[in-house]
């Protein structure tokens, strides 16, 4: 069983910063991808930023403002969010895809952390 626990969300004003953390716990063989998604009220969940087989991807709306990083030794991913805008308001979810030792593909989601940006 793999669990993802996010933290770092909150209420900030436009222009301020937040740093989200996602800690993965459990037993797994390999992480192939790890990233952050968000879902605003009434909208579909979308990829914000992620690692995938060595490459890093960002949504166009956050390029230059958000930075994803990872500490492999701690199985932790971070999302540094600068110059936040009201349209960044959403529930942010951590996602992990990889392999168990049995070879079974693994995918896991965190419980989500609310980010609210006031104007």
Secondary structure by P-SEA (a helix, b strand, c coil): cbbbbbcbbbbbccccbbbbbbbbbcccccccccbbbbbcccccccccccccccbbbbcccccccbbbbbcccccbbbbbbcccccccccbbbbbbbbbccccccccccccbbbbbbcc
